């Protein structure tokens, strides 16, 4: 997969974004609408890490997430479309005047039928992942109100 970088400035606080990114409770599919609630599964969890299977029956990945105050890195352990070792990184930095700057970097390699997604992701990946992030930010805005 091409290296995809998505940068978004938001009125949602960095702390709220990080809280959602590290929330591995049953609320996770609500916070991240691209995760199918019936498919999501938490395998293990520690104070600064978690291992979960996320996605949907069509595209799924078991990932180990590790985080600090401003950064979450998900590393693929198993997937039906990605090779092990690829990463999904989210950073959330406070902006002057409020809100946050969020960066999502996807660095994954396709396998098997995942190659069917190569061209659409190469052409439209940034817009697609930006739209997915925007859905989460919309959820977080409604929770803040």
N, C-alpha and C positions, 0 to 999 in steps of 0.2 A: 504494500500500500504506500502511496506517496506519503511523505511526512506532511501532516496537516497541523496548522497552527490557527487557533481561533482566539482573537482578542476582543473582549467586550468590556465597556465601561457601563457600570450599573449603579442605580441608587440603592441597591441592596448592600448592606454592610459586609465587609470581608469576613467578619466573625460569623455572620449568619450563613454565608456561603460555605465556609469551612465546617460549620456545624452540620449542614446538610450533607456535605461530601463525606463526613465521617460518621454519619448516623447509620448504623447497621441494625436498627430495630425493624420491626414489621412495617414501620412507616416509610422505609426506603423507596418502595415502588411509588408511593404518593409523591415523594419529593423529586423523584427522577422518573418522569412519565414514560421514558423509553425502556424502562424495566417492567416486564410483565409480572404482576403481583403473584400469579399462580405458579410462576417459574422460578422466582427468586428464592435463594436458599443460603442461609448463613451456615458456614461449616465450623469456623473457629474465630475467636476474637480475643484480643489482648488490649492493653491500655493505648497503644499507638499503632495497632495493626488489626486487620481482619482478613479473613478469606471467605469469599462468597462466590456463588454462581449467579450470574445476572444475564439479562437479555430476554430472549423469547425462544420458543422452540425452533424458529428459523435461524436465528443468529444468537449464539450464547458463548459465554466465556466464564471459566472459573479463574478468578484473579486473587492475588494477594495484594492487599492495599496496605501501605505504610504511610504515616503522616507525621508532620510537625505542625507548628503554629500556622504556617502560611502555605503549605504544600502537601498534596496527596499524590502518591504514585501507585498506580495499579499495574501489576506485572502479570501477564497471562501465564497461567500454569497449564491450562487445557482449554480447548475451544473447538467448535465444529468448523470455524472458518479462519482462525489465526494460528500461527505457529507459537509455541511457548517462547517466553522471553520478551515479547513485545510489550510496550508500555503505553499507559494513558496517564498523563500528568496534569493536574489542576493546581494553579497557584491563584491566590486571592490576596491582593494588596489593598490596604486602605487608600482612598483618594483624598486629597486635600478638599475640604468642604463637604465630606461625607461620601458614602457609597464605596465602591470598590472597582478595581481593575482586575479582571479575571482573564487568565490565559489557560487554554486547554491545548495540550500538545499530544497528538496521537502519532505513535511510532510503532507500527505493527507490520507484520509480514503475512500475506495471505497463504492459505494452504487449501488443498482440495477444491470444493465447490466455492470457496471464498473468492477465487479468482473471477467469478461471475460479477463480483461487486467492484472489481478494479477500475473499470472505465467510469462508471457513475461516481465513484468516490474521487477519482482523479479530476473529474470535471466539476463535480458539485459538492465534494466533501466538506469544504469550509462552510458553505451555506447550510448544509444539512446538520453539521455538528453545532453551528451557531444557533440554528432553530431549536435543536434539542436543549441546549443550554438555556435559551430564552424561555422555554417552557418551565424549566426548573426555577428560574428567576421569577417568573410570573406566580408560581406556587408560593415561593418565599415571600413575595410582596403581599399576597392575600393573607398569609399567616401573620404578617407584621401588623396589619391593619386592625 
